[in-house]
Amino acid sequence: MSAMSYEMLLRLAFGLEHKRLLEPGKDPAGLAEAKFYNEDNTHLVKAASAYAMRIIYHHACTHKDLESRERKRIATYAARMAEIDNLREVGDHLADFIMTVVDRHYVPRDGRKSMTDFIREKETAAA
């Protein structure tokens, strides 16, 4: 689920202003595509993911009714990304963020139960 999680997180974050998922690769740096999720680009994946997490954090704090404890919990995700050393851990961290932050505070408009379900369906279709 890692490459698709990466792409969908960026597409969600950069699409929040437009109230829709951005098209693949249409973020300002052109990194919102699963093809960038590889060991050679770990530094880019970490930076883009941390920035997307921070965008989602800022959006949630300004548009959602979050308790202080929840704000702090969400804020730790972007900071933790800097400490991660390998792509497998990045993928685990992305999956955790999507399941515990995105799935909880952002429901896809197409009626699916969660972003996690949406990602799994896209991966199944691509296989």
Beta strands, then each sheet from edge to edge (+ up, - down):
end
